Amino acid sequence: MKIIACYSNKGGVGKTATSVNLAHAYAAAGHSVLLCDLDPQGASGFYLRVKPSKKLTDARFFEDVARFTKSIRASDFEGLDVLPANMTFRDFDVFLSRMRNARSRLKKALISAGSDYEVIILDCPPNFSTLSENIFKAADQIVVPVIPTTLSERSFDQLVGFFDANKLSKKKLTAFFSMVQQRKTLHLETMDAMRKLYRKRFLHSSIPFAADIERMGQNRAPVSEFAPRSAASLAYQKLYDEMENGVVSKR
């Protein structure tokens, strides 16, 4: 089983759209997938038409694997299940800060609840917190969308600095450029500079700024379901191909 965390310490970079479309791509490829919506806003669940959980009445579900498992819901797509968010997830940090061996408990809960899954994808809240630090330790891979602008570049620098300061493994970090506008000189220059600075961290694949991604909220489905031939759908497929197989798809 592989645990993939989709994370950014900056909001509005396409993190949730990436989580949903990657989860769908893994499921479409034949993997059994669990998408855990850890953001109290519950956007991943909303996109997949899964209502917020009422059974997870507090953040202590990490101590109750049975309750965790019962809260998992099937999506409309074969092979893709969802652990929907709950507003009480905002209390994660308080709970984790009081928990002994939080890292082992978090990973143990994910593994126990996800024993039937090949891939677990975590849609994470956009901040530095006790929860995010525990996710960094529990995840096998951390996928980071980066808009090629000055503020997003600064946010990624802060993330790398956080990993250095806390002696976390930077090998887990896999970044890619999101919401790219090829007509913008700033985007092209930023992408070039960051690829040179972080040669091993950035994937070749990138996700364009596209109206079809914004329409996910209207259609409440992954892009490939309602716009399969769109640039956005093809870009997410290439992102999946590169992550899973180490190659950039020509599709």
Residue frames as qw, qx, qy, qz and C-alpha x, y, z in Angstrom:
[[0.000, 0.887, 0.462, 0.000, 0.00, 0.00, 0.00],
 [0.426, 0.197, 0.015, 0.883, 1.23, 3.47, -0.91],
 [0.135, -0.815, -0.442, 0.349, 0.27, 6.66, 0.95],
 [0.367, 0.353, 0.240, 0.826, 0.36, 9.81, -1.18],
 [0.126, -0.715, -0.415, 0.548, -0.24, 13.20, 0.47],
 [0.312, 0.622, 0.323, 0.641, -1.30, 16.09, -1.74],
 [0.432, -0.708, -0.305, 0.467, -0.10, 19.12, 0.19],
 [0.361, 0.539, 0.030, 0.760, 0.72, 22.80, -0.12],
 [0.317, -0.437, -0.470, 0.698, 1.31, 25.36, 2.60],
 [0.134, 0.214, -0.115, -0.961, -0.36, 27.89, 0.28],
 [0.481, 0.452, 0.683, -0.312, -4.05, 27.78, -0.52],
 [0.502, 0.751, 0.100, -0.416, -5.61, 28.17, -3.95],
 [0.028, -0.592, 0.698, 0.401, -2.96, 26.22, -5.88],
 [0.726, 0.226, -0.467, -0.451, -5.11, 23.34, -7.12],
 [0.115, -0.332, 0.891, -0.287, -4.39, 20.90, -4.30],
 [0.603, 0.152, 0.633, -0.460, -7.89, 19.44, -4.01],
 [0.724, 0.553, -0.131, -0.390, -8.41, 19.24, -7.77],
 [0.325, 0.542, -0.775, -0.014, -5.14, 17.34, -7.97],
 [0.335, -0.168, 0.848, -0.375, -6.16, 14.98, -5.16],
 [0.715, 0.329, 0.400, -0.469, -9.46, 14.14, -6.85],
 [0.682, 0.619, -0.271, -0.280, -8.09, 13.77, -10.37],
 [0.156, 0.509, -0.842, 0.082, -5.10, 11.71, -9.26],
 [0.483, -0.043, 0.778, -0.399, -7.33, 9.43, -7.18],
 [0.761, 0.462, 0.189, -0.414, -9.61, 8.97, -10.19],
 [0.504, 0.650, -0.543, -0.168, -6.63, 8.27, -12.47],
 [0.101, -0.361, 0.906, -0.198, -5.27, 5.61, -10.11],
 [0.615, 0.172, 0.642, -0.425, -8.72, 3.98, -9.88],
 [0.708, 0.589, -0.071, -0.383, -9.21, 4.10, -13.66],
 [0.342, 0.595, -0.725, -0.056, -5.86, 2.32, -14.03],
 [0.796, -0.088, -0.587, -0.123, -7.19, -0.57, -11.94],
 [0.273, 0.162, -0.684, 0.657, -5.89, 0.34, -8.48],
 [0.425, -0.692, -0.583, -0.025, -8.11, 0.23, -5.40],
 [0.252, 0.365, -0.160, 0.882, -8.00, 3.77, -3.99],
 [0.337, -0.736, -0.536, 0.238, -9.05, 5.52, -0.79],
 [0.204, 0.549, 0.006, 0.811, -9.20, 9.31, -0.92],
 [0.422, -0.556, -0.551, 0.457, -9.06, 10.80, 2.59],
 [0.068, 0.762, 0.171, 0.621, -10.42, 14.34, 2.74],
 [0.564, -0.345, -0.469, 0.586, -8.56, 15.81, 5.73],
 [0.064, 0.166, 0.011, 0.984, -9.51, 19.42, 5.00],
 [0.149, 0.382, 0.698, -0.587, -12.48, 20.55, 7.17],
 [0.364, 0.380, -0.140, -0.839, -13.96, 22.34, 4.13],
 [0.645, 0.173, 0.732, -0.132, -14.63, 18.95, 2.55],
 [0.407, 0.622, -0.276, -0.610, -14.03, 19.98, -1.06],
 [0.080, 0.268, -0.921, -0.270, -12.79, 16.56, -2.22],
 [0.223, 0.300, 0.897, -0.235, -15.93, 14.90, -0.94],
 [0.382, 0.635, 0.221, -0.634, -18.04, 17.62, -2.55],
 [0.277, 0.515, -0.590, -0.557, -16.41, 17.07, -5.95],
 [0.195, 0.091, -0.962, -0.168, -17.18, 13.33, -5.69],
 [0.590, -0.334, -0.319, -0.662, -20.74, 13.78, -4.38],
 [0.613, -0.223, -0.704, 0.281, -19.94, 12.32, -0.96],
 [0.351, -0.836, -0.139, -0.398, -21.56, 14.07, 2.00],
 [0.021, 0.598, -0.604, 0.526, -19.52, 15.11, 5.07],
 [0.522, -0.113, -0.834, 0.139, -19.26, 12.34, 7.61],
 [0.518, -0.629, 0.009, -0.579, -21.54, 12.43, 10.64],
 [0.924, -0.280, -0.250, 0.079, -19.92, 9.43, 12.32],
 [0.618, 0.133, -0.280, 0.723, -16.56, 11.13, 12.78],
 [0.289, -0.884, -0.335, -0.150, -17.84, 13.29, 15.61],
 [0.341, -0.896, 0.242, 0.152, -14.38, 14.29, 16.80],
 [0.394, 0.750, -0.530, -0.049, -10.74, 14.16, 15.77],
 [0.461, -0.467, 0.735, -0.170, -10.07, 11.07, 17.88],
 [0.922, 0.262, 0.022, -0.285, -11.04, 8.68, 15.12],
 [0.444, 0.597, -0.662, 0.094, -7.35, 7.81, 14.75],
 [0.217, -0.317, 0.825, -0.415, -7.81, 5.90, 17.99],
 [0.652, 0.219, 0.599, -0.410, -10.89, 4.08, 16.71],
 [0.039, -0.238, 0.770, 0.590, -10.09, 2.23, 13.50],
 [0.177, 0.417, 0.891, 0.030, -13.53, 0.59, 13.41],
 [0.165, 0.802, 0.366, -0.442, -15.25, 3.99, 13.39],
 [0.024, -0.579, 0.472, 0.664, -12.76, 5.22, 10.79],
 [0.128, -0.011, 0.906, 0.404, -13.53, 2.26, 8.53],
 [0.181, 0.589, 0.778, -0.126, -17.31, 2.59, 8.90],
 [0.106, 0.786, 0.127, -0.595, -17.09, 6.21, 7.80],
 [0.163, -0.268, 0.669, 0.674, -15.60, 5.33, 4.40],
 [0.608, 0.538, 0.345, -0.472, -18.04, 5.82, 1.51],
 [0.587, 0.205, 0.625, 0.471, -18.05, 4.51, -2.04],
 [0.129, 0.479, -0.171, -0.851, -17.90, 7.10, -4.80],
 [0.749, 0.499, 0.148, -0.411, -19.67, 6.86, -8.17],
 [0.507, 0.666, -0.533, -0.127, -16.43, 5.54, -9.68],
 [0.981, -0.094, -0.169, 0.012, -15.31, 1.93, -9.51],
 [0.789, 0.084, -0.283, 0.539, -12.30, 1.37, -7.30],
 [0.176, 0.387, -0.214, 0.879, -12.48, 4.82, -5.66],
 [0.469, -0.665, -0.575, 0.084, -13.72, 5.21, -2.08],
 [0.087, 0.643, -0.120, 0.751, -13.75, 8.36, 0.03],
 [0.421, -0.463, -0.585, 0.516, -13.28, 9.16, 3.69],
 [0.058, 0.799, 0.286, 0.526, -15.26, 12.42, 3.73],
 [0.236, 0.261, -0.397, 0.848, -14.26, 15.39, 5.85],
 [0.400, -0.722, -0.564, 0.037, -15.98, 16.71, 8.93],
 [0.004, 0.875, -0.071, 0.479, -15.82, 20.20, 10.43],
 [0.722, -0.677, 0.143, -0.006, -14.46, 18.69, 13.64],
 [0.861, 0.207, -0.015, 0.464, -11.26, 17.92, 11.70],
 [0.128, 0.843, -0.154, 0.500, -10.26, 21.47, 12.64],
 [0.625, -0.697, 0.278, -0.215, -9.43, 19.97, 16.05],
 [0.929, 0.221, -0.224, 0.193, -6.84, 17.58, 14.62],
 [0.394, 0.587, -0.423, 0.567, -3.90, 19.65, 15.79],
 [0.457, -0.568, 0.381, -0.568, -5.10, 19.90, 19.38],
 [0.966, -0.143, 0.093, -0.194, -5.71, 16.17, 19.49],
 [0.855, 0.355, -0.238, 0.294, -2.41, 15.21, 17.85],
 [0.136, 0.686, -0.434, 0.568, -0.43, 17.54, 20.09],
 [0.599, -0.472, 0.430, -0.483, -1.74, 15.60, 23.10],
 [0.986, 0.073, -0.022, -0.146, -1.26, 12.16, 21.58],
 [0.454, -0.582, 0.644, 0.203, 1.79, 10.08, 22.31],
 [0.406, -0.078, 0.818, 0.400, 3.39, 8.41, 19.31],
 [0.496, 0.604, 0.198, -0.592, 1.15, 10.42, 16.97],
 [0.305, 0.533, -0.624, -0.484, 3.14, 9.44, 13.93],
 [0.018, 0.081, -0.995, -0.059, 2.84, 5.71, 14.52],
 [0.334, 0.411, 0.711, -0.462, -0.85, 6.04, 15.45],
 [0.440, 0.616, -0.086, -0.648, -1.64, 8.04, 12.32],
 [0.322, 0.412, -0.763, -0.381, 0.11, 5.61, 10.01],
 [0.111, 0.039, 0.977, -0.179, -1.28, 2.61, 11.88],
 [0.439, 0.479, 0.494, -0.577, -4.82, 3.96, 11.50],
 [0.466, 0.590, -0.321, -0.576, -4.34, 4.59, 7.78],
 [0.199, 0.305, -0.912, -0.187, -2.87, 1.16, 7.20],
 [0.213, 0.171, 0.903, -0.332, -5.53, -0.61, 9.28],
 [0.470, 0.565, 0.359, -0.575, -8.44, 1.25, 7.72],
 [0.490, 0.672, -0.321, -0.452, -6.90, 1.08, 4.28],
 [0.495, -0.294, 0.811, 0.101, -5.92, -2.59, 4.30],
 [0.656, 0.449, 0.607, 0.011, -8.17, -3.21, 1.29],
 [0.376, 0.917, 0.020, -0.128, -6.57, -0.42, -0.75],
 [0.809, 0.197, 0.070, 0.550, -3.46, -0.25, -2.89],
 [0.295, 0.332, -0.015, 0.896, -3.27, 3.55, -2.79],
 [0.234, -0.781, -0.498, 0.295, -4.35, 6.06, -0.13],
 [0.300, 0.459, 0.117, 0.828, -4.41, 9.71, -1.18],
 [0.298, -0.615, -0.493, 0.538, -4.60, 12.40, 1.49],
 [0.147, 0.731, 0.236, 0.623, -6.07, 15.81, 0.62],
 [0.529, -0.316, -0.447, 0.649, -4.38, 17.95, 3.28],
 [0.083, -0.949, -0.263, 0.153, -5.22, 21.37, 4.79],
 [0.560, 0.639, -0.047, 0.526, -3.02, 24.22, 3.47],
 [0.277, -0.886, 0.235, -0.288, -0.88, 25.09, 6.50],
 [0.424, 0.326, -0.751, 0.388, 2.07, 24.11, 8.65],
 [0.667, -0.470, 0.138, -0.562, 0.64, 22.29, 11.66],
 [0.464, -0.341, 0.795, -0.190, 0.99, 19.27, 13.90],
 [0.825, 0.331, 0.401, -0.220, -1.27, 17.40, 11.47],
 [0.628, 0.740, -0.229, -0.072, 0.82, 18.29, 8.43],
 [0.034, -0.672, 0.731, -0.110, 4.04, 17.32, 10.18],
 [0.631, -0.110, 0.738, -0.212, 2.56, 13.94, 11.07],
 [0.796, 0.545, 0.190, -0.182, 1.38, 13.50, 7.50],
 [0.336, 0.797, -0.499, -0.053, 4.87, 14.30, 6.21],
 [0.245, -0.466, 0.837, -0.146, 6.22, 11.46, 8.34],
 [0.682, 0.125, 0.669, -0.268, 3.48, 8.96, 7.53],
 [0.700, 0.649, 0.026, -0.298, 3.30, 9.52, 3.75],
 [0.802, -0.015, 0.417, 0.428, 5.43, 7.66, 1.25],
 [0.368, 0.280, 0.360, 0.810, 5.20, 10.54, -1.23],
 [0.002, 0.706, 0.369, -0.605, 4.18, 14.20, -0.88],
 [0.388, 0.473, 0.517, 0.598, 2.85, 15.79, -4.05],
 [0.159, -0.620, -0.233, 0.732, 3.09, 19.60, -4.06],
 [0.401, 0.728, 0.428, 0.355, 1.31, 21.80, -6.64],
 [0.353, -0.495, -0.015, 0.794, 3.19, 25.06, -7.23],
 [0.392, 0.879, 0.270, 0.016, 1.82, 28.01, -9.19],
 [0.681, 0.132, 0.058, 0.718, 4.81, 29.59, -11.03],
 [0.037, -0.895, -0.092, -0.436, 4.59, 32.95, -9.28],
 [0.201, 0.556, -0.525, 0.612, 6.75, 34.70, -6.71],
 [0.566, -0.427, 0.371, -0.600, 4.52, 33.95, -3.70],
 [0.984, -0.018, -0.014, -0.177, 4.16, 30.27, -4.56],
 [0.678, 0.455, -0.442, 0.371, 7.90, 30.03, -5.15],
 [0.102, -0.544, 0.520, -0.650, 8.42, 31.51, -1.69],
 [0.814, -0.271, 0.206, -0.470, 5.93, 29.04, -0.19],
 [0.959, 0.168, -0.221, 0.057, 7.79, 26.10, -1.70],
 [0.378, 0.539, -0.517, 0.547, 11.10, 27.47, -0.39],
 [0.446, -0.474, 0.425, -0.629, 9.49, 27.61, 3.06],
 [0.960, -0.077, 0.006, -0.269, 8.32, 24.00, 2.73],
 [0.801, 0.339, -0.384, 0.308, 11.81, 22.79, 1.81],
 [0.067, 0.558, -0.496, 0.662, 13.19, 24.84, 4.71],
 [0.725, -0.373, 0.238, -0.528, 10.68, 23.22, 7.06],
 [0.983, 0.078, -0.169, -0.001, 11.82, 19.78, 5.96],
 [0.546, 0.471, -0.458, 0.520, 15.44, 20.75, 6.54],
 [0.213, -0.546, 0.415, -0.695, 14.77, 22.28, 9.96],
 [0.784, -0.260, 0.312, -0.469, 12.80, 19.24, 11.14],
 [0.156, -0.406, 0.888, 0.146, 15.12, 16.67, 9.56],
 [0.769, 0.330, 0.430, -0.339, 12.39, 15.26, 7.35],
 [0.569, -0.018, 0.673, 0.472, 13.17, 13.30, 4.20],
 [0.284, 0.597, -0.141, -0.737, 13.10, 15.60, 1.16],
 [0.041, -0.108, 0.900, 0.420, 13.16, 12.52, -1.05],
 [0.213, 0.490, 0.823, -0.193, 9.41, 12.32, -0.43],
 [0.199, 0.681, 0.126, -0.694, 8.77, 15.74, -1.99],
 [0.390, 0.257, 0.694, 0.548, 7.46, 15.64, -5.56],
 [0.144, 0.613, 0.190, -0.754, 6.49, 19.04, -6.92],
 [0.374, 0.384, 0.649, 0.540, 4.83, 20.05, -10.17],
 [0.032, 0.107, -0.032, -0.993, 3.66, 23.34, -11.67],
 [0.111, 0.562, 0.812, -0.111, -0.05, 24.06, -11.40],
 [0.174, 0.882, 0.355, -0.256, -2.37, 26.62, -13.02],
 [0.459, -0.273, 0.389, 0.751, 0.29, 27.37, -15.62],
 [0.449, 0.838, 0.219, -0.219, -0.34, 30.09, -18.20],
 [0.756, 0.058, 0.319, 0.568, 2.17, 29.66, -21.00],
 [0.304, 0.791, 0.228, 0.479, 1.53, 33.19, -22.30],
 [0.373, -0.924, 0.050, -0.062, 2.85, 34.73, -19.10],
 [0.505, 0.624, -0.479, 0.357, 6.55, 35.50, -19.15],
 [0.355, -0.583, 0.542, -0.491, 6.65, 35.40, -15.33],
 [0.931, -0.106, 0.245, -0.250, 5.34, 31.84, -15.33],
 [0.872, 0.423, -0.178, 0.168, 7.91, 30.65, -17.86],
 [0.242, 0.684, -0.494, 0.479, 10.79, 32.41, -16.10],
 [0.562, -0.493, 0.473, -0.466, 9.74, 31.10, -12.68],
 [0.985, 0.049, 0.104, -0.129, 9.40, 27.55, -13.96],
 [0.717, 0.541, -0.320, 0.300, 12.84, 27.68, -15.53],
 [0.008, -0.666, 0.522, -0.533, 14.46, 29.11, -12.40],
 [0.714, -0.373, 0.414, -0.424, 12.80, 26.64, -10.02],
 [0.979, 0.194, -0.052, -0.021, 13.62, 23.64, -12.19],
 [0.536, 0.587, -0.442, 0.417, 17.28, 24.67, -12.11],
 [0.235, -0.577, 0.521, -0.584, 17.23, 25.24, -8.35],
 [0.671, -0.153, 0.619, -0.379, 15.26, 22.08, -7.49],
 [0.356, 0.385, -0.717, -0.460, 16.33, 19.73, -10.27],
 [0.190, -0.004, -0.982, 0.025, 15.28, 16.51, -8.57],
 [0.195, 0.269, 0.670, -0.664, 12.07, 17.80, -7.03],
 [0.484, 0.447, 0.060, -0.749, 9.96, 18.90, -10.02],
 [0.650, 0.278, 0.701, 0.096, 8.14, 16.61, -12.42],
 [0.175, 0.006, 0.537, 0.826, 8.11, 17.32, -16.14],
 [0.077, -0.595, -0.740, -0.304, 4.33, 17.31, -16.16],
 [0.011, 0.110, 0.281, -0.953, 2.37, 20.46, -15.38],
 [0.124, 0.618, 0.772, -0.080, -1.30, 21.39, -15.07],
 [0.155, 0.344, 0.270, 0.886, -2.63, 24.34, -17.10],
 [0.220, 0.276, 0.397, -0.848, -4.88, 27.11, -15.88],
 [0.144, -0.152, -0.806, -0.553, -8.14, 25.82, -17.34],
 [0.519, -0.164, 0.040, -0.838, -11.83, 26.54, -17.11],
 [0.764, -0.086, -0.586, -0.255, -12.57, 22.81, -17.14],
 [0.436, -0.018, -0.723, 0.536, -10.86, 22.43, -13.76],
 [0.194, -0.038, 0.321, -0.926, -13.02, 25.22, -12.35],
 [0.656, -0.069, -0.327, -0.677, -16.08, 23.40, -13.73],
 [0.390, -0.001, -0.900, 0.192, -15.40, 20.44, -11.44],
 [0.121, 0.129, 0.598, -0.782, -17.53, 22.21, -8.85],
 [0.577, 0.201, -0.083, -0.787, -20.47, 22.44, -11.26],
 [0.717, 0.182, -0.592, -0.319, -20.17, 18.91, -12.59],
 [0.649, -0.499, 0.479, -0.316, -19.04, 17.42, -9.27],
 [0.972, 0.144, 0.158, 0.099, -16.77, 14.96, -11.03],
 [0.551, -0.407, 0.410, 0.602, -13.12, 14.58, -12.11],
 [0.235, 0.620, -0.282, -0.693, -12.24, 16.42, -15.31],
 [0.029, 0.209, -0.884, -0.417, -11.82, 13.26, -17.40],
 [0.240, 0.385, 0.871, -0.191, -15.45, 12.34, -16.73],
 [0.316, 0.799, 0.418, -0.295, -17.00, 15.43, -18.34],
 [0.351, 0.883, -0.239, -0.198, -14.17, 16.74, -20.54],
 [0.905, -0.193, 0.318, 0.208, -12.03, 13.68, -21.39],
 [0.713, 0.435, 0.196, 0.513, -10.30, 15.26, -24.39],
 [0.060, -0.990, -0.009, -0.125, -9.54, 18.58, -22.73],
 [0.416, 0.629, -0.480, 0.448, -6.05, 19.90, -22.07],
 [0.421, -0.557, 0.485, -0.526, -6.69, 19.62, -18.33],
 [0.955, -0.088, 0.171, -0.226, -7.75, 15.96, -18.54],
 [0.839, 0.425, -0.237, 0.243, -4.71, 15.05, -20.62],
 [0.122, 0.693, -0.485, 0.520, -2.45, 16.96, -18.22],
 [0.659, -0.448, 0.437, -0.419, -3.72, 15.06, -15.18],
 [0.991, 0.127, 0.032, -0.034, -3.25, 11.79, -17.06],
 [0.601, 0.590, -0.368, 0.393, 0.35, 12.75, -17.84],
 [0.248, -0.650, 0.494, -0.521, 0.88, 13.66, -14.19],
 [0.890, -0.225, 0.293, -0.267, -0.39, 10.24, -13.13],
 [0.913, 0.365, -0.126, 0.130, 1.74, 8.46, -15.76],
 [0.355, 0.667, -0.460, 0.467, 4.88, 10.24, -14.64],
 [0.466, -0.551, 0.483, -0.496, 4.22, 9.62, -10.95],
 [0.916, -0.102, 0.305, -0.242, 3.31, 5.98, -11.38],
 [0.929, 0.268, 0.166, 0.193, 5.58, 4.93, -14.23],
 [0.482, -0.559, 0.255, 0.625, 8.29, 7.59, -14.32],
 [0.334, 0.167, 0.585, 0.720, 7.37, 8.57, -17.87],
 [0.268, 0.409, 0.112, -0.865, 5.49, 11.46, -19.47],
 [0.542, 0.412, 0.732, 0.010, 2.58, 10.10, -21.46],
 [0.101, -0.078, 0.473, 0.872, 2.21, 11.24, -25.07],
 [0.036, 0.583, 0.801, 0.136, -1.56, 10.93, -24.89]]
